[in-house]
């Protein structure tokens, strides 16, 4: 048995080496992705011709796709519930999911809000040599930031910190950065360095180094946030990571897509440069954006048992990987929860855990198509607090279709067409 390597030069799939044999793929339409990949195989020489054909087919499908695995972890709520601290923390830091979408909803001097149910993060690196960070890939914001050695907040001290002195490619900018999220706020300064995402090096990427972070962030597993919304949204005019990936030719198609696993800790993934057919079934429904700031679309109505119960006459919704729940206006959320049999209890809507199978689906009517959420998708179960609805009030007319929705529908974000694509997740 021998080891054979297939080296794709500079991302150019038209030239490949199979061991000592060089093969040229005569197809000028094959893309060049601006990075080099090595494929290792163990085969006998007699199998190499079959291997060559198989690899060519595999690479043709790949089309310079970059994938970042996401890890699903225990949420901050889960951890705090286990410690018996959840009620104390939730009252001290009330959840304001609309904070990053509508700054007028921020309370003056508010230190932070919390999204205690965020569960997914991926790993990127910054600097030379690389310093690794766990980040939330957030389609509802546009900045990249991580904790830095200049921050001594409690939230920084239990996370990895970026050290400028440890990177030979670091360049200081100095512009201030101040961002508010549903998970909290941060202040810091901007700098430039090489950011590596799924093995692709993004040169001279601007990013934020936190100097202060809101207290609730100490309960989050992720170190920072990588925003994937439009440049107009970016604080301090910083160019978003995906914009530089497009400009530097690191992706073939100007799109990214997200798959969130329902139960497994593994399997979730962000795909840059295309879609992964392994993660959805059926056809993709393409929905034009109603605003090119967030990934904002028009929803025509929301129904339960065939009857419109919310968003009657149409409403605006943001498809947001950085929000855990489905969020909407208070009256509409109350109407949906009432229709499915959930009852109000404090800040939650609770349901009977034994009756989940009998609860009706919640259907979002979007662009002439129905997107149905079964009760198993919109009910959250806790061994400490029972079963609760995954739909919450946001204090705004805007809706957020967060992870509760995205777990059911593979979500594609196309900058080339300014559209969102939705397909049934596998």
N, C-alpha and C positions, 0 to 999 in steps of 0.2 A: 504494500500500500504506500502511495506517495502523496505528498502534499502539493497541490497545484494552486496557484493564485491567479485570480483574474483581476487585473489592474485597469481601472477606467481612468484614463489620463485626463486630468483637469475636468472631470465630469463629462468628457466627450465619449458617448457610448458607441461611436462609430469605430473606435479602435480599442481592441482588447487583446491582452496576452493570456493565453491558456498554457501555463507552464512555459516551455521553450517555444511554443507555437504562437504565432501572431495571427490574429484574425481581423479582417476589416469588414465591418458591416456597411454595405452599400446602401445607405438610406440617409440622404442629406437632411431629412426632416427631424432626425433624432436631435434632442436638445443638448445644449452644453450648460452645465449648472454651476460652473465656477468653483468646484471643489473635487477632490479626488477620493474615490472609494476603492477599497480593496476587498475582494470576495475570496474567501478561502474554502477549498474543498479537498476532500480526500477521496481519490478515485484511482482505479487502474487506468493505464494508458489507453487500453482498448475502449474505455468508456468515454473518452474525452470528446469525441465527436458528438455523441448524444448530449453530453454536458454542455458543449458549446451552444447547441441549439436551445437547450433548456434555459441557459443563462441569458441568451439574447432575448428570449421571450419574457423572462422575468424582468430584465432591465427595461424592456419596452413598456411594461406595465408600470414600472417604478416612476418613470418620467421625473426624476429629480425630486421625488417626494422626501421630505424630512419629517421624522416623527419623534415626538417627545412623549415617552410613557408618563402617565399620571398615576400617582399612588393615592388610593382612597384610604384615609386615615380616620381614627377616632376624632370626632369633632370636639370643639371647645365645650359645647353643651354637654356632650357625653362625659367628658372628663370632670367638669364642674358638678354634674349630677352625681357622679360616683363619689366625689369629695364632700357632697352635701352643701356645696357653695352656690348652686345655680340661682336660687331665689335671691340671695344677697347680691350677686353680681348683676343679674338681669335688671334689678331695680336701680342699682347704682349707675349702670350703663345701658339705658333703654335703647332698643333697636330702632334705628331710623334708616330703612333701606333706600330711601330716596335722596340721602345726603349727597351722593356723588352725581346725581342727575339734576337736582334743583337746589342750588345754593341758598335760595330764599327760605328753604325749609330748615336750614341750620340754625340752631339756637345760638344767640350771641354768647361767645365765650365757651361754647360746648366743647368739652375735651374730646369726646368720642362717642360713637354709637357702636353696636356690636352686631355682627352676623355670626352667631355661634354655631351655625350648621354647615359652614363651608368645610368640605371634606377632601378636595382634590388638589394636589400640587405636583409640579414637575421640577426637574433640576436643570439649571443652566450654569454657566461659569462666566466670570468676568476677570479680565486681566491676563498678564503673561508673567510667570506661569499661571494657569487658571485657578481661580478661587470659586468654589462651588456654592450655590445657593438654591434653596427650595423656594419656588415662586408660584403664586396663583396666576394662571393665564386668564386674564380678565378682559372679556370683550366689551365691558362697560366703562373702561377707562383707557387712557392712551400713554401714560408714562411708565417707564421702568425705574424702580428704585429698590434698594436693598439697605439693610442696616450698615453703618460704618463705624470705624474705630473712634469717630468723633462723637458718638452717641452713648450716653450713660443712662438712658431711660431703662426702666425695668424690662420693657419689651425688647430692647436691644441686647441687654445683658444675658438673656437666655436664648439668643439666636446667633447664627454666624454673622460676622462683621467683615465688611470689605476694608482691606488695608491698602491705601494708595502706594505706600512705600514698598510694598511687596510686588508691585507690578511695573515692569519696564516699559509698558505701552500706555501707562496712565497719563492723562493730560487734564489739568485743572481748568474749570470754566468759571465757577464762583457765583453764577446767578442763583438767587434763592428759589426754593421750591416749597410750596405749601399745598397739600392735597387732603381732601376729605373723602372718606369712603363710608359705606355701610359698616365696615369693620373697624373704622377709627380714622385717625388723621396722622399725618407726619409732616415735619418740616425738615429741610436740609438744603444742600447745595448741589449744583450740577457739575458733572465732570464727563470726560470722554475716555473710553477704553475699548478693547476688543471684547465683544460679548459672543460667546459660543452657545448656539442653540442646535441641538441634535447633530453635533459634529461640524456644523457650518459656522465659520468665523465671520462675524459682522464687524468690519473695521470701523474705528472712530464712531462708535455708538455712544450717543449721549445718554446719561442715566443719572438718577438721583442718589445721593449718599445721605441717609437720614442722620439728623443731629438730635431730633426728639421724636418720640413715637407715643401715641395715646396708650394709656394703661392696659386697655383690654387686649391689645395686640400681643401681650405676653402670653396669653392663653392660646394663641394661634400656632399651628404647627409650621406654617410657611414662614420664611424669613422676610420675603418681600412680594412685590406685585409686578407682573409684566403686562402692561396694557395693550389691547389689540383693537381699540376703536380708531376713529379717524383722527388725522393730525390736528384738525381745528379744535379738538377737545383738549389737546395736550397742554398741561400747565407749563408756563414759562417758554412756550414755543419749541419745546424739545421734540425732535423727530422720533416718532415711534419706531420700535424695533422692526415691525413687519414692513414698514415703508423702506427702511434701509435694506432689508432682505430683498425686496423687489428691485430697488435701485442697483444693488450690487450683483444682481443676476444669480442669486442663490436659490431661487424657486422658478420653476417653469411657468406655472400659472399663478396669477395674482389672486390667490385665495388660500384660506386655511379652513380646516374643519375639525369638529370636536365630537368625540365619543366618550360618554361617561357610563361606566359600568353601574348596574343596578345594585348588586350586592357584593361582588368580589372586590377585594382590595387591589387586585391587579387587573390589567386589561384596558383601562381607560387610556386615551391617547389624544394628543393634539397633532394634527397632520398639516404641515405647511407645504403649499405648492400643488394641492390637489385633494382628492377624496380617496378613502380606502373602502372599496366595495365589500370587504370582509365585515364591516361594521354596520351595514344597513341592508334592508331588503326592499324590493319593489322600486318604484320610480321616485325621482326627486321632484318635489314641488318647489318651483322657483317663485319667490315673492319679491317684488321691487321695494326698495327702501322708500319710505316717506320722508326721511331726513338723513342726510349724509354727515352726521355728527356722531351719533350712536348707531348701532345696528337696529334701527327703528323701522317697524312695519305697521300696517293697518290691520287690525282685527275687526271683523264685521259684527260678531256677536259671540256670546258664550251661552251654551244651553245645557240643561240637565233634563233627561227624560224627554227630549224633543221640544222642550219649552225654553225660550230665551229667558235667562235669569240675570244677565249682566252684559255690560258693553252693548246695550241695545242702541242701534243706530250707528255703531262703530266707535272705535277707540284706538289709541296709539299704544304700541307695546315695544319694549326693547328686549331683544334676545341677548341675555347677559349670563355668561359663564361665571361671573364673579358675584352672583347673588344666588343663595341657596334655594330660596322659595319662589313661589308665584306670588307677586305683589300687585295689588290694585287698589282702587278707591274704596273707602271704608264701606259705603252702602252696597257696592257691587260684591265685595268679598263676603259681607254678611249674608247677602242674598244667596250666593253660591253655597256657602257653608250650611245655611238653613235648608237649602234644597237637597243636599246630600245627607242630611240628618246630623250634622255637627252642632253642638251647643256651646255657647260662650262660657268660658271659665277663666276669669282674670284676663290675661293678655292672649290666651289661646282659645282655639275652638277644639273641643275634644269629641271623640267618637268612641263607641263601644268596640273594643278590640275583637270581640267575638262576632261582630256583624260586618266586618270589612268586605267579605265575599258578596254580601247582599247589597252593598252600597252602589249607587249608580255612577256611571262615568260622567266626567265633566268634559264637554266638547267645545273646542275653540274653532270657530269658523273663520278661515283665513284664505283670501284670494280664491274663493270658490271651492275650497277643500275643507274637510273635517279632520281635526286633529284631536283624537280622543285620549283622555287620561283616565285609566281605570283607578279604582280606589286604592289598589296596591301601589300606585304611583304617587298619589297625592296625600296618603296617610303616613305619618311618621310614627314609628313605634319606639317606646322607651321602657325599659324594665323598671324605671323609677317613677315615671310620670304617665304611664299608659300610652294611649294613642291620640295623636293630635293631627289636625288638618295642616297640610303644607301650603296653605294659602293665607296670606297675611295682608293687613291694611298698610298702605304706604303714605297716606295723607296727601295724595296728589291725584290728578286725573290720569297720569301715566300708569301703564302697566309694565311690570317686569316679568318676563318669562325666563326664570332662572333654572337651576339644576333640576328641580322637580319636573320641568317640561323637557329639558335637554336629555335627561336620562331616557326618555321615551322616544325622542326624535333626534336622530343624527343631524347635527347642525353645520351647515356650510356657509362660510362668509366670503362672498366674492367681491373683491375690490375692483376687478376688471369690469363687472357688470353692475356693481352697486345693488346687489341682490343678496337675500338670504335663501338658502336651499334647505328644505326639511325632508327627511325620509325616515321611515320606521326603523328604529334602532334594533339591531339583533340582540 
